[in-house]
């Protein structure tokens, strides 16, 4: 039996590989990274210190996802307290906001301005907000938008808020969010039918970081007879319609090239790249649409310093335009085992950028100096505290939700489904969808079911279409993610 080829050994790719293997379907995983599995959920290492790339809380409303995490890593999942703050105007605000603290730190004049702008937004709402700024202002008022949304959002995306699609706000802020927490703190909390929504106060986390779970998953895939070929980047996907098979051409790290024949392809590779590598070629309209898709990259500058216990949050959001850093992680707060010396602390300063721009082009030494200076500037270190540092670069971390992204994705998706029945995009970059780790896994879980059934039982593209904020509610509360994944209307 020909194997299923899986492009990428991130959460989606490895989930698909593991579940297909359990069903007796052979798999071959091609991973471009020569060392790490896990994709953006990998754990990088430096001198015994472990780093989470972006921060990954293991929490899902889908029972199947929670159960799979337990199955993959039954004895090494810690339960960790959730703790985050916002840095704004030289002050740290607990997140979710506490009413008294927020009012005190904002001050009576600023609080009044927030109330007035909120009242105006509710009295004169925009009936059809088109962009992120209009959507957030509509919900929370212009002043709350300016204080707690504009600076951080523009750091993350590298574009003005009025150029970001309202879809982004609708997907990420709906239900419960930073804005809702602020709104509740200032105006009183309200939930559905009188029930106040709250963020989770704890989450599970692997002892040595998220990569520990995906490394365990990779070993289980191999134990089932699957292959994981590291340092292998695919660049040719040739579909034989008569035989209903694929030939995947890929390059190894040493420059040699090989061909893999497969019965189906599960792809978490960036949709923009996939569209150019297919044969027969996609239409010019689809390739043009794919080339218009954009991605945001980021850097984590890791700083090692003596632990003076200046903060114990998982991370702090930096809403301050005077510094470039967007978020600061404390890896010891994710898991003490991430830091080998208990006398030391290890922080990750996250810088959002585009590959090749001025920030990305800086040397590691320049970035460590920048991060050291900014960590001191926000009051989380003193001059001379930092002893060492390194840089982790993450390409294509976030699919960009600009004005036309949905139209472009739909153009590519429609032609893929019409012409390549056994090609299955999954995960964040595979679908150009800014979903979370558990949602990426769910796309893979349902894809495995579709492949085993030989038809589209589930419409994987509906995962997370109508989800509430992902950290509200109860872990494992839904079965098979059906809140997020309706039955397919395209079933064969």
C-alpha positions as CSV (number, residue, x, y, z in Angstrom):
1,X,0.0,0.0,0.0
2,X,1.3,3.4,-0.9
3,X,1.8,5.7,2.1
4,X,0.2,9.0,2.8
5,X,2.8,11.8,2.5
6,X,2.6,14.4,5.2
7,X,4.3,17.7,4.7
8,X,5.5,19.2,8.0
9,X,6.1,17.6,11.4
10,X,4.3,20.3,13.4
11,X,1.2,19.6,15.6
12,X,-1.1,19.1,12.6
13,X,1.3,16.9,10.6
14,X,2.3,14.7,13.5
15,X,-1.3,14.4,14.7
16,X,-2.3,13.2,11.3
17,X,0.7,10.8,11.1
18,X,0.0,9.3,14.5
19,X,-3.8,8.8,14.0
20,X,-3.3,7.4,10.4
21,X,-0.7,5.0,11.8
22,X,-3.2,3.8,14.4
23,X,-5.6,3.0,11.6
24,X,-2.9,0.9,9.9
25,X,-2.4,3.4,7.1
26,X,1.4,3.9,6.3
27,X,2.8,7.4,6.5
28,X,5.9,9.3,5.5
29,X,6.5,12.7,7.1
30,X,8.8,15.2,5.3
31,X,10.1,17.9,7.7
32,X,12.3,20.7,6.5
33,X,14.0,21.3,9.8
34,X,17.0,19.1,10.2
35,X,16.8,18.9,14.0
36,X,13.4,19.8,15.6
37,X,9.9,18.4,15.2
38,X,6.9,20.4,16.5
39,X,7.0,23.4,14.1
40,X,6.2,26.6,15.9
41,X,5.4,24.3,18.9
42,X,8.9,23.0,19.1
43,X,11.2,23.5,22.1
44,X,14.5,25.1,21.2
45,X,17.5,24.6,23.5
46,X,20.6,26.6,24.4
47,X,23.2,25.6,27.1
48,X,20.6,23.5,28.9
49,X,17.9,26.2,28.8
50,X,14.6,25.4,27.0
51,X,12.5,27.9,25.0
52,X,8.9,27.9,24.0
53,X,8.5,29.6,20.6
54,X,5.5,31.9,21.1
55,X,4.0,30.3,24.3
56,X,1.7,27.3,24.1
57,X,-0.9,26.7,26.8
58,X,-2.3,23.1,26.5
59,X,-6.0,23.8,26.9
60,X,-8.8,22.8,24.6
61,X,-12.6,22.5,24.7
62,X,-12.4,19.4,22.5
63,X,-12.3,16.3,24.6
64,X,-10.5,14.4,21.8
65,X,-7.6,16.9,21.8
66,X,-7.3,16.8,25.6
67,X,-7.3,13.0,25.5
68,X,-4.7,12.8,22.8
69,X,-2.3,15.1,24.7
70,X,-2.7,12.7,27.7
71,X,-2.2,9.7,25.5
72,X,1.0,11.1,23.9
73,X,2.6,12.3,27.2
74,X,0.8,10.6,30.1
75,X,3.4,11.2,32.9
76,X,5.0,14.5,32.0
77,X,2.2,17.1,31.9
78,X,2.3,19.7,34.6
79,X,-0.7,21.8,35.7
80,X,0.6,25.4,35.7
81,X,-1.1,28.6,36.9
82,X,-2.1,31.1,34.3
83,X,-0.7,34.5,34.8
84,X,-0.4,37.4,32.4
85,X,-0.1,41.2,32.6
86,X,-0.2,44.2,30.4
87,X,2.4,46.9,30.4
88,X,1.0,50.3,29.5
89,X,2.1,53.8,30.4
90,X,4.8,52.6,32.7
91,X,2.4,50.5,34.7
92,X,1.6,46.8,34.9
93,X,-2.1,45.8,34.7
94,X,-3.2,42.3,35.8
95,X,-4.8,40.4,32.9
96,X,-7.7,39.7,33.2
97,X,-8.1,43.2,34.6
98,X,-9.3,43.7,38.1
99,X,-11.7,46.6,38.3
100,X,-10.3,48.4,41.3
101,X,-6.7,48.1,40.0
102,X,-7.6,49.2,36.5
103,X,-9.5,52.2,37.7
104,X,-6.7,53.2,40.1
105,X,-3.9,52.8,37.5
106,X,-5.8,54.5,34.6
107,X,-6.9,57.3,36.9
108,X,-10.3,59.0,37.1
109,X,-9.8,61.2,34.0
110,X,-8.7,58.3,31.8
111,X,-11.5,56.1,33.1
112,X,-14.0,58.8,32.4
113,X,-12.7,59.1,28.8
114,X,-13.1,55.4,28.4
115,X,-16.7,55.5,29.7
116,X,-17.6,58.4,27.4
117,X,-16.1,56.8,24.2
118,X,-17.7,53.5,25.1
119,X,-21.1,55.1,25.5
120,X,-20.7,56.9,22.2
121,X,-19.8,53.7,20.4
122,X,-22.8,51.9,21.8
123,X,-25.2,54.8,21.1
124,X,-24.0,55.3,17.5
125,X,-22.6,51.9,16.3
126,X,-21.2,51.3,12.9
127,X,-23.6,48.9,11.2
128,X,-20.9,47.2,9.1
129,X,-17.4,47.6,10.4
130,X,-14.9,46.6,7.7
131,X,-11.5,46.7,9.4
132,X,-10.0,45.8,12.8
133,X,-10.0,49.4,14.1
134,X,-13.7,49.9,13.2
135,X,-14.7,46.5,14.7
136,X,-12.9,47.1,18.0
137,X,-14.0,50.7,18.3
138,X,-17.6,49.6,17.7
139,X,-17.4,47.1,20.5
140,X,-15.3,49.0,23.1
141,X,-15.0,52.6,22.1
142,X,-12.2,54.6,20.6
143,X,-10.3,55.2,23.8
144,X,-10.0,51.6,24.9
145,X,-9.0,50.8,21.3
146,X,-6.2,53.3,21.5
147,X,-5.0,52.2,24.9
148,X,-5.2,48.4,24.8
149,X,-5.4,47.4,21.2
150,X,-3.7,49.7,18.7
151,X,0.0,49.6,19.7
152,X,0.3,45.9,20.4
153,X,-1.8,44.9,17.3
154,X,0.3,47.1,15.0
155,X,3.5,45.6,16.5
156,X,2.3,42.1,15.9
157,X,1.1,42.7,12.3
158,X,3.3,45.5,11.1
159,X,0.5,47.4,9.5
160,X,-2.1,50.0,10.6
161,X,-5.2,48.6,12.3
162,X,-7.4,50.1,9.6
163,X,-5.7,47.8,7.1
164,X,-6.4,44.6,9.0
165,X,-9.5,42.7,8.2
166,X,-12.4,42.8,10.7
167,X,-12.4,39.0,10.4
168,X,-9.4,39.0,12.6
169,X,-11.2,40.8,15.4
170,X,-14.3,38.7,14.9
171,X,-12.3,35.5,15.2
172,X,-9.9,36.4,18.0
173,X,-11.9,38.8,20.2
174,X,-15.4,37.4,20.0
175,X,-16.8,36.0,23.3
176,X,-14.0,36.9,25.7
177,X,-10.9,38.8,25.1
178,X,-8.6,41.5,26.3
179,X,-11.1,44.1,25.4
180,X,-13.9,42.2,27.2
181,X,-11.8,42.0,30.3
182,X,-11.2,45.7,30.2
183,X,-14.8,46.4,29.5
184,X,-15.9,44.1,32.4
185,X,-13.4,45.8,34.7
186,X,-14.7,49.3,33.9
187,X,-18.3,48.7,33.2
188,X,-19.3,45.6,35.1
189,X,-19.1,42.0,33.9
190,X,-21.9,40.4,31.9
191,X,-22.0,37.0,30.4
192,X,-24.6,35.0,28.6
193,X,-27.8,34.9,30.6
194,X,-26.1,36.4,33.6
195,X,-23.2,34.0,33.6
196,X,-19.8,35.8,33.8
197,X,-17.2,34.3,31.4
198,X,-13.8,33.9,32.9
199,X,-10.4,33.0,31.5
200,X,-8.9,29.7,32.5
201,X,-6.8,30.0,35.6
202,X,-4.6,27.0,34.9
203,X,-3.4,24.9,32.0
204,X,-1.4,21.8,31.3
205,X,2.2,22.1,30.0
206,X,4.9,19.5,29.3
207,X,7.8,19.6,31.8
208,X,10.4,20.4,29.1
209,X,8.2,22.6,26.9
210,X,5.8,21.8,24.1
211,X,8.4,20.1,21.9
212,X,8.6,17.4,24.5
213,X,5.1,16.2,23.5
214,X,5.8,16.4,19.8
215,X,9.0,14.5,20.2
216,X,7.1,11.8,22.0
217,X,4.5,11.8,19.2
218,X,7.2,11.4,16.6
219,X,8.6,8.4,18.4
220,X,5.1,6.9,18.5
221,X,4.7,7.5,14.8
222,X,8.0,5.6,14.2
223,X,6.9,2.8,16.5
224,X,3.8,2.3,14.4
225,X,6.0,1.9,11.3
226,X,5.8,5.4,10.0
227,X,8.8,7.3,8.7
228,X,9.9,10.9,9.6
229,X,12.5,12.2,7.2
230,X,14.2,15.3,8.7
231,X,15.9,18.0,6.7
232,X,13.7,17.3,3.7
233,X,11.9,20.1,1.9
234,X,9.3,19.3,-0.7
235,X,9.2,21.5,-3.8
236,X,7.3,19.4,-6.3
237,X,3.8,17.9,-6.0
238,X,2.8,15.9,-9.1
239,X,-0.7,14.5,-9.3
240,X,-1.4,11.6,-11.7
241,X,-5.2,11.7,-12.3
242,X,-5.3,8.4,-14.0
243,X,-3.7,6.5,-11.2
244,X,-4.9,8.8,-8.4
245,X,-1.4,8.9,-7.0
246,X,1.2,11.6,-6.1
247,X,4.9,12.0,-6.7
248,X,6.5,14.3,-4.2
249,X,9.9,15.7,-5.1
250,X,12.0,16.9,-2.2
251,X,15.5,18.1,-1.4
252,X,17.6,16.7,1.4
253,X,19.9,18.9,3.5
254,X,22.9,17.7,1.5
255,X,21.4,18.9,-1.7
256,X,20.4,15.5,-3.1
257,X,16.9,15.1,-4.4
258,X,14.4,12.2,-4.0
259,X,10.9,11.3,-5.1
260,X,8.2,9.8,-2.9
261,X,5.1,8.2,-4.3
262,X,2.0,8.5,-2.2
263,X,-1.7,7.8,-2.2
264,X,-2.6,11.1,-0.6
265,X,-1.0,14.3,0.6
266,X,-1.6,16.0,4.0
267,X,0.0,19.4,3.8
268,X,0.8,21.8,6.6
269,X,3.2,23.6,4.3
270,X,2.4,27.3,3.6
271,X,-0.4,27.5,1.1
272,X,1.4,30.2,-0.9
273,X,4.3,27.8,-1.5
274,X,2.1,24.8,-2.2
275,X,0.2,26.6,-4.9
276,X,3.4,27.1,-6.9
277,X,4.6,23.5,-6.5
278,X,1.6,21.6,-7.8
279,X,1.5,19.9,-11.2
280,X,-0.7,20.0,-13.2
281,X,-0.4,23.8,-12.5
282,X,-3.1,25.7,-10.8
283,X,-4.8,28.3,-12.9
284,X,-3.2,31.7,-13.1
285,X,-6.0,33.1,-11.0
286,X,-5.3,30.7,-8.2
287,X,-1.5,31.2,-8.3
288,X,-2.0,35.0,-8.3
289,X,-4.3,34.6,-5.3
290,X,-1.7,32.4,-3.5
291,X,1.1,34.9,-4.2
292,X,-1.0,37.6,-2.5
293,X,-1.1,35.7,0.8
294,X,1.2,37.3,3.4
295,X,2.9,36.0,6.6
296,X,4.3,37.7,9.7
297,X,7.6,36.4,11.1
298,X,9.0,36.9,14.5
299,X,12.1,36.7,16.6
300,X,12.5,35.5,20.2
301,X,15.5,37.0,21.9
302,X,16.4,34.8,24.9
303,X,18.1,36.5,27.8
304,X,19.6,34.6,30.7
305,X,20.0,36.5,33.9
306,X,20.1,36.1,37.7
307,X,16.7,35.5,39.0
308,X,15.6,38.5,41.1
309,X,12.0,37.4,41.0
310,X,10.9,40.6,39.3
311,X,7.9,38.8,37.6
312,X,6.3,35.4,37.6
313,X,3.9,35.8,34.7
314,X,3.8,33.4,31.8
315,X,4.1,36.5,29.7
316,X,3.6,40.3,29.6
317,X,2.0,42.1,26.7
318,X,3.9,45.3,26.0
319,X,1.5,48.1,25.0
320,X,4.1,50.8,24.8
321,X,5.2,52.4,21.5
322,X,8.5,53.5,23.1
323,X,9.9,50.0,22.9
324,X,9.9,47.6,19.9
325,X,9.3,44.4,21.9
326,X,5.8,43.1,21.8
327,X,5.7,40.4,24.5
328,X,8.0,39.1,27.2
329,X,7.9,35.5,28.3
330,X,9.2,34.0,31.6
331,X,10.2,30.5,30.7
332,X,10.5,29.4,34.3
333,X,6.9,30.3,34.9
334,X,5.9,27.9,32.1
335,X,7.9,25.2,33.8
336,X,10.7,25.4,36.3
337,X,12.4,22.5,34.4
338,X,12.9,24.8,31.4
339,X,15.7,26.6,33.4
340,X,18.5,24.2,34.6
341,X,19.9,26.5,37.3
342,X,17.3,27.6,39.9
343,X,19.3,30.8,40.7
344,X,18.9,32.0,37.1
345,X,15.9,33.3,35.1
346,X,15.3,33.0,31.4
347,X,13.2,35.5,29.5
348,X,12.1,35.5,25.9
349,X,11.5,38.9,24.3
350,X,9.3,38.6,21.2
351,X,9.8,40.9,18.2
352,X,7.4,40.8,15.4
353,X,8.8,41.5,11.9
354,X,8.9,40.5,8.3
355,X,11.7,38.3,7.0
356,X,14.4,40.5,5.5
357,X,13.3,43.8,7.1
358,X,15.6,45.9,9.4
359,X,14.8,44.0,12.5
360,X,15.2,40.6,10.9
361,X,18.5,41.7,9.3
362,X,20.1,42.6,12.6
363,X,22.8,40.2,13.9
364,X,22.1,38.1,16.9
365,X,24.5,40.3,18.9
366,X,22.6,43.4,18.0
367,X,19.3,41.8,18.9
368,X,20.6,40.7,22.3
369,X,21.8,44.2,23.0
370,X,18.4,45.7,21.9
371,X,16.5,43.2,24.1
372,X,18.7,43.9,27.1
373,X,18.2,47.6,26.8
374,X,14.4,47.3,26.4
375,X,14.1,44.8,29.3
376,X,15.8,47.4,31.5
377,X,13.6,50.2,30.1
378,X,10.3,48.4,31.1
379,X,11.8,47.8,34.6
380,X,12.2,44.0,34.5
381,X,16.0,44.0,34.8
382,X,18.8,46.3,35.9
383,X,21.9,47.3,33.9
384,X,24.4,44.4,34.1
385,X,21.9,41.7,35.0
386,X,21.9,39.9,31.7
387,X,24.6,37.2,31.5
388,X,24.0,35.6,28.2
389,X,21.5,35.4,25.3
390,X,20.6,33.9,22.0
391,X,18.1,34.4,19.2
392,X,15.5,32.1,17.8
393,X,14.0,33.1,14.4
394,X,10.6,31.9,13.3
395,X,9.5,32.3,9.7
396,X,5.8,32.4,8.7
397,X,4.6,32.5,12.3
398,X,1.3,34.1,11.5
399,X,-0.9,34.2,8.4
400,X,-1.9,37.8,7.8
401,X,-5.6,38.6,7.7
402,X,-5.6,41.6,5.4
403,X,-8.6,42.9,3.5
404,X,-8.5,40.3,0.7
405,X,-7.0,37.2,2.4
406,X,-10.3,35.4,2.6
407,X,-11.1,35.8,-1.1
408,X,-7.6,34.7,-2.0
409,X,-7.8,31.6,0.2
410,X,-11.2,30.6,-1.2
411,X,-9.9,30.9,-4.7
412,X,-7.1,28.5,-4.0
413,X,-9.2,26.2,-1.9
414,X,-11.9,25.8,-4.5
415,X,-9.5,24.8,-7.2
416,X,-7.6,22.4,-4.9
417,X,-10.8,20.6,-3.9
418,X,-12.1,20.4,-7.5
419,X,-8.9,19.1,-9.1
420,X,-6.9,17.3,-6.4
421,X,-9.3,15.1,-4.4
422,X,-6.6,13.5,-2.2
423,X,-4.8,16.7,-1.3
424,X,-5.6,17.8,2.3
425,X,-4.4,21.1,3.7
426,X,-4.3,21.2,7.5
427,X,-3.0,23.5,10.3
428,X,-2.2,27.1,10.5
429,X,0.0,27.7,7.4
430,X,-1.5,24.8,5.4
431,X,-4.9,26.6,5.5
432,X,-3.7,30.1,6.0
433,X,-5.7,30.3,9.1
434,X,-4.5,31.8,12.4
435,X,-5.8,29.0,14.5
436,X,-4.4,27.6,17.8
437,X,-2.5,24.4,18.4
438,X,-5.7,22.5,19.4
439,X,-7.5,23.7,16.3
440,X,-4.6,22.7,14.1
441,X,-4.7,19.3,15.7
442,X,-8.5,19.1,15.1
443,X,-8.0,19.7,11.4
444,X,-5.6,16.8,11.3
445,X,-7.8,14.5,13.4
446,X,-10.8,15.1,11.0
447,X,-8.5,14.8,8.0
448,X,-7.4,11.4,9.2
449,X,-11.0,10.3,9.5
450,X,-11.7,11.6,5.9
451,X,-8.7,9.6,4.5
452,X,-9.7,6.5,6.3
453,X,-13.3,6.8,5.0
454,X,-12.1,7.5,1.5
455,X,-14.4,10.6,1.3
456,X,-15.0,14.0,2.9
457,X,-17.0,13.1,6.0
458,X,-16.0,16.4,7.7
459,X,-15.5,19.8,6.2
460,X,-12.1,20.5,7.9
461,X,-12.3,24.2,6.8
462,X,-15.0,24.8,9.4
463,X,-12.7,24.2,12.4
464,X,-12.8,27.3,14.6
465,X,-15.2,29.1,12.3
466,X,-17.5,30.0,15.1
467,X,-15.4,29.4,18.1
468,X,-15.6,31.5,21.3
469,X,-12.4,32.8,22.7
470,X,-10.2,29.7,23.1
471,X,-9.4,30.2,26.7
472,X,-12.9,30.6,28.0
473,X,-15.1,27.7,29.2
474,X,-14.1,24.2,30.4
475,X,-11.4,22.0,29.0
476,X,-12.7,19.0,27.1
477,X,-16.2,20.3,27.2
478,X,-17.1,19.3,23.6
479,X,-16.9,16.0,21.8
480,X,-15.0,15.9,18.5
481,X,-15.0,19.6,18.4
482,X,-18.5,19.7,17.0
483,X,-19.0,23.2,18.4
484,X,-16.3,24.2,16.0
485,X,-16.7,21.6,13.3
486,X,-20.1,21.1,11.7
487,X,-20.7,18.0,9.6
488,X,-19.5,18.4,6.1
489,X,-21.9,19.8,3.5
490,X,-19.4,18.6,0.8
491,X,-19.4,15.0,1.7
492,X,-18.9,12.7,-1.3
